[in-house]
Amino acid sequence: MSPAVVTLIVLAFVALLFVTEVIPLAITAIGGAIVLGIIGIIPMNMVFSGLSNSTVVLFAGMFVIGASMFHTGLAQRLGESVVRVAGKSENGLMLGTMVIAASISSVSSNTGTTAALMPVIVGICKVAEIPASRQLMPLAFGAGLGGIITLVGTPPNIIAAGALKAAGLEPFGFFEFAWIGIPLTIAGIAYMMFIGKYLLPKAHITGDLEIDEEAKQEATAGSTDPKKMWITALTLLAVVVVMALDLKQLPLEIAAVIGALVLVLTKCLTEKQAYTGIDWVTIFLFAGMMPIATAMETSGAGKLIADQVVSILGGSPSPLFVTAILFLLSGGLTQIMSNTACTALLAPIGISIAKGLGASPHAVLMAIAVASSCAFSTPVGTPPNTLVLGPGGYKFMDYVKAGTGLVLVCFIVSIIIIPMVWPFFPK
């Protein structure tokens, strides 16, 4: 068998294990890279090369900064302030909930954001006599939408940028995602307030609020020392500004690590809390998929898939049509598998297909990354959805009813905006 076919067989097994999660995601990714090294598709010294990738360092730094927002109580304080301003009417509370969830999750973990704000929202619902089921799903959806706004808002964004960089292309900038992330967030909030709310269950939930242990650790506030909250807020602001300026002498990963070090040195969070705040699954999953992506390029597997897809779609399909197909594929897979794994799996394929059409891969990669964050139709698509399942008293079909329409809205908005911002054939 040719190296391309062997690589595709390994990739098929990786995809199957990603979907079923028979073994942990990180082990699947690293295991795939090890197999490719052992059978000679990639050099052995490349198997763990992903761990030294600058994107992994960026991940780690931003995870620590995000953790500090929750350990110092900054995220909770922001949530309480916005909800207080928004009032206690159902529409006002939903608007405030989704806006603050999107804002916080744009620069930190959407899981931590949901876990931190959930007790605040449930408390307000009890006082206002509004069923918690009317507000907790919008909270989870708002956190998911907000992650699309910046490079560090959600792992798929960083993976898409990393895939472009690995392919020798210009990666996405820090705020470049905002061109699509902000319109999607606005459209998503409008959908939930005018359509989605009629699809939410009306049962009043009075049970105790339960948060799983992992989310609880991510959202637990420390002493809520105002000084530490201010240090965290200013550090986050400084890191975001430096990243937005895209200074050549201060790369993104260096800015993130400096910010993380400042927060540990000023005791905004302990060294142990910093380590705990890092999502190691994402780190190792990304590190494992980078060599696999390289193998797809060097073995010709990516080109083989691209040629087959182009042939099936008619020989010379419209790049917009291909982008729409990949959006739907990514959006479908992310409902049942990790959005990080979904993007890591499809990014190299998207680049190969775009190159096969002679089009810029940026629009295709953006569509894949955005779609993988649209995990709204199932309770297992993304951790925020799972977090609100019990406290909201939701059933599986509640997500299907309210979330599927939101995915459709995101698809329509994306297919309109993405080609305008990232042309397939730039001049």
ZAMARGU-4260 file (C-alpha; in steps of 0.2 Angstrom, whole numbers, plus 5000, padded with zeros to 4 digits):
<rodrens>
0) 5000/5000/5000 | 5005/5018/4997 | 5010/5029/5011 | 4994/5040/5007 | 4983/5025/5009
5) 4991/5019/5025 | 4990/5037/5032 | 4971/5037/5028 | 4968/5020/5036 | 4977/5027/5052
10) 4966/5043/5051 | 4950/5033/5049 | 4954/5024/5065 | 4958/5040/5074 | 4941/5047/5068
15) 4932/5032/5074 | 4940/5033/5091 | 4936/5052/5092 | 4918/5049/5089 | 4916/5034/5100
20) 4928/5040/5114 | 4932/5022/5118 | 4949/5028/5124 | 4953/5046/5129 | 4954/5059/5115
25) 4972/5064/5120 | 4978/5046/5119 | 4970/5043/5103 | 4979/5058/5095 | 4996/5054/5102
30) 4993/5036/5098 | 4990/5040/5080 | 5006/5050/5079 | 5016/5036/5087 | 5009/5023/5074
35) 5013/5034/5059 | 5031/5036/5066 | 5033/5017/5069 | 5027/5012/5052 | 5039/5025/5044
40) 5026/5038/5037 | 5034/5052/5047 | 5052/5053/5055 | 5052/5047/5074 | 5059/5064/5079
45) 5043/5071/5073 | 5031/5061/5083 | 5031/5072/5098 | 5036/5088/5089 | 5018/5095/5092
50) 5023/5097/5111 | 5036/5110/5106 | 5024/5120/5095 | 5021/5138/5100 | 5003/5136/5099
55) 5003/5123/5113 | 5012/5136/5124 | 4999/5149/5119 | 4985/5137/5125 | 4993/5134/5141
60) 4996/5153/5145 | 4978/5157/5141 | 4971/5143/5151 | 4980/5149/5166 | 4974/5167/5164
65) 4956/5161/5162 | 4958/5150/5178 | 4963/5166/5187 | 4947/5175/5182 | 4937/5161/5191
70) 4948/5159/5206 | 4949/5177/5210 | 4930/5179/5208 | 4932/5191/5193 | 4920/5181/5182
75) 4907/5179/5195 | 4908/5198/5199 | 4906/5203/5181 | 4891/5191/5179 | 4882/5198/5195
80) 4885/5216/5189 | 4877/5213/5171 | 4863/5203/5178 | 4859/5216/5190 | 4859/5229/5177
85) 4848/5218/5165 | 4834/5217/5177 | 4823/5202/5182 | 4812/5201/5166 | 4814/5186/5156
90) 4819/5195/5140 | 4831/5207/5150 | 4839/5193/5160 | 4841/5182/5144 | 4850/5197/5135
95) 4861/5201/5150 | 4865/5182/5153 | 4870/5179/5135 | 4880/5195/5133 | 4891/5193/5148
100) 4893/5174/5145 | 4899/5178/5127 | 4910/5192/5133 | 4919/5182/5146 | 4921/5166/5136
105) 4929/5176/5121 | 4945/5176/5132 | 4943/5162/5143 | 4935/5144/5145 | 4917/5143/5140
110) 4915/5128/5152 | 4922/5139/5167 | 4911/5154/5161 | 4895/5143/5162 | 4900/5135/5178
115) 4904/5152/5186 | 4888/5161/5180 | 4876/5146/5183 | 4873/5149/5202 | 4871/5168/5199
120) 4858/5165/5185 | 4849/5151/5196 | 4848/5163/5211 | 4841/5177/5200 | 4828/5166/5193
125) 4822/5160/5210 | 4820/5178/5216 | 4812/5184/5199 | 4801/5168/5199 | 4807/5163/5182
130) 4810/5145/5178 | 4829/5141/5177 | 4825/5131/5161 | 4822/5147/5152 | 4839/5155/5156
135) 4852/5141/5158 | 4852/5135/5140 | 4854/5153/5133 | 4868/5154/5146 | 4877/5139/5138
140) 4873/5145/5120 | 4880/5162/5124 | 4896/5155/5131 | 4898/5144/5115 | 4895/5159/5103
145) 4907/5170/5113 | 4921/5158/5111 | 4921/5161/5092 | 4926/5180/5094 | 4944/5179/5097
150) 4959/5168/5093 | 4960/5161/5111 | 4941/5160/5114 | 4940/5142/5110 | 4953/5128/5105
155) 4946/5126/5087 | 4951/5144/5083 | 4969/5141/5088 | 4969/5124/5079 | 4963/5132/5063
160) 4976/5146/5064 | 4990/5133/5069 | 4985/5122/5054 | 4987/5137/5042 | 5004/5141/5049
165) 5010/5123/5048 | 5005/5123/5030 | 5016/5139/5027 | 5001/5151/5026 | 4997/5167/5035
170) 4988/5162/5051 | 4972/5171/5057 | 4975/5186/5068 | 4970/5188/5086 | 4954/5198/5083
175) 4951/5192/5065 | 4938/5179/5071 | 4928/5194/5077 | 4923/5198/5059 | 4912/5182/5060
180) 4911/5179/5079 | 4902/5196/5083 | 4889/5194/5070 | 4886/5176/5075 | 4884/5181/5093
185) 4872/5195/5089 | 4862/5184/5077 | 4862/5170/5090 | 4856/5181/5104 | 4842/5188/5093
190) 4837/5170/5088 | 4835/5165/5106 | 4826/5180/5111 | 4813/5180/5097 | 4812/5162/5092
195) 4822/5150/5103 | 4814/5155/5119 | 4797/5148/5113 | 4806/5131/5110 | 4813/5130/5128
200) 4804/5120/5141 | 4793/5130/5154 | 4795/5118/5169 | 4800/5127/5185 | 4816/5118/5192
205) 4818/5120/5211 | 4831/5106/5214 | 4848/5109/5221 | 4861/5116/5209 | 4874/5102/5205
210) 4890/5106/5196 | 4902/5092/5191 | 4919/5092/5200 | 4929/5097/5185 | 4918/5112/5182
215) 4918/5116/5200 | 4937/5117/5201 | 4937/5128/5185 | 4924/5140/5192 | 4928/5140/5211
220) 4932/5158/5217 | 4946/5161/5229 | 4946/5174/5243 | 4938/5187/5230 | 4951/5199/5236
225) 4947/5215/5226 | 4966/5218/5223 | 4968/5201/5215 | 4953/5204/5204 | 4960/5220/5198
230) 4977/5213/5195 | 4969/5199/5185 | 4958/5211/5175 | 4972/5222/5171 | 4983/5207/5166
235) 4970/5200/5155 | 4967/5217/5146 | 4986/5220/5144 | 4988/5202/5136 | 4973/5205/5124
240) 4980/5222/5119 | 4997/5215/5115 | 4990/5201/5105 | 4978/5213/5096 | 4993/5224/5091
245) 5002/5208/5084 | 5020/5214/5089 | 5033/5204/5081 | 5045/5206/5096 | 5032/5200/5107
250) 5023/5184/5099 | 5006/5179/5106 | 5013/5164/5116 | 5026/5175/5125 | 5012/5187/5129
255) 5001/5173/5136 | 5015/5166/5146 | 5020/5182/5154 | 5002/5186/5159 | 5001/5169/5167
260) 5018/5171/5176 | 5012/5188/5183 | 4996/5181/5190 | 5006/5167/5199 | 5019/5178/5205
265) 5006/5190/5212 | 4997/5176/5220 | 4981/5178/5211 | 4981/5159/5209 | 4993/5146/5216
270) 5005/5136/5206 | 4995/5121/5208 | 4979/5130/5203 | 4988/5136/5187 | 4993/5118/5183
275) 4975/5112/5186 | 4968/5126/5176 | 4977/5120/5160 | 4966/5108/5149 | 4979/5095/5146
280) 4967/5085/5135 | 4967/5099/5123 | 4986/5101/5124 | 4990/5083/5120 | 4976/5082/5107
285) 4983/5096/5098 | 5001/5090/5100 | 4996/5073/5093 | 4986/5079/5078 | 5000/5091/5072
290) 5011/5076/5066 | 4996/5068/5058 | 4992/5083/5049 | 5010/5084/5043 | 5009/5066/5037
295) 4993/5069/5027 | 5003/5083/5018 | 5019/5073/5015 | 5011/5056/5011 | 4999/5063/4998
300) 4984/5058/5009 | 4977/5075/5009 | 4978/5077/4991 | 4970/5060/4988 | 4955/5065/4999
305) 4954/5082/4990 | 4955/5075/4973 | 4941/5062/4977 | 4930/5076/4985 | 4932/5087/4970
310) 4928/5073/4958 | 4912/5068/4968 | 4907/5086/4968 | 4908/5087/4949 | 4926/5090/4945
315) 4927/5109/4947 | 4914/5113/4961 | 4911/5131/4968 | 4923/5135/4983 | 4907/5142/4991
320) 4898/5125/4989 | 4913/5116/4996 | 4914/5127/5011 | 4896/5125/5014 | 4898/5106/5013
325) 4913/5106/5025 | 4903/5118/5037 | 4889/5105/5038 | 4901/5091/5040 | 4910/5100/5054
330) 4894/5106/5062 | 4886/5088/5061 | 4902/5080/5069 | 4904/5092/5083 | 4886/5087/5090
335) 4893/5070/5095 | 4912/5073/5096 | 4924/5085/5104 | 4925/5102/5094 | 4944/5102/5096
340) 4945/5084/5089 | 4933/5089/5075 | 4943/5104/5069 | 4960/5095/5071 | 4953/5081/5060
345) 4945/5092/5046 | 4958/5106/5045 | 4971/5098/5035 | 4958/5090/5024 | 4950/5108/5021
350) 4967/5115/5016 | 4970/5101/5004 | 4953/5103/4996 | 4955/5122/4995 | 4972/5120/4987
355) 4965/5107/4974 | 4953/5121/4969 | 4966/5134/4968 | 4957/5144/4981 | 4963/5152/4997
360) 4961/5140/5012 | 4957/5154/5024 | 4938/5154/5021 | 4937/5135/5022 | 4947/5134/5038
365) 4936/5148/5046 | 4920/5138/5041 | 4927/5122/5049 | 4932/5131/5065 | 4916/5141/5067
370) 4905/5126/5063 | 4914/5115/5076 | 4909/5128/5089 | 4891/5127/5084 | 4888/5112/5096
375) 4870/5117/5101 | 4859/5102/5096 | 4864/5089/5109 | 4868/5090/5128 | 4885/5081/5124
380) 4891/5092/5110 | 4900/5104/5122 | 4903/5104/5141 | 4893/5120/5144 | 4878/5110/5137
385) 4881/5096/5148 | 4883/5107/5163 | 4866/5115/5162 | 4857/5098/5158 | 4853/5094/5176
390) 4850/5111/5184 | 4839/5116/5169 | 4829/5099/5170 | 4832/5097/5151 | 4829/5082/5140
395) 4839/5077/5125 | 4825/5084/5113 | 4825/5101/5121 | 4843/5104/5114 | 4837/5097/5097
400) 4822/5109/5097 | 4831/5125/5103 | 4848/5121/5096 | 4846/5115/5079 | 4838/5132/5073
405) 4853/5141/5081 | 4865/5130/5071 | 4855/5134/5055 | 4856/5153/5059 | 4875/5151/5061
410) 4876/5142/5045 | 4867/5155/5035 | 4876/5170/5043 | 4893/5161/5040 | 4890/5157/5022
415) 4886/5175/5019 | 4900/5183/5029 | 4915/5172/5028 | 4917/5174/5009 | 4916/5192/5010
420) 4929/5194/5024 | 4941/5180/5017 | 4939/5179/4998 | 4942/5163/4989 | 4952/5171/4976
425) 4960/5187/4984 | 4968/5200/4973
</rodrens>
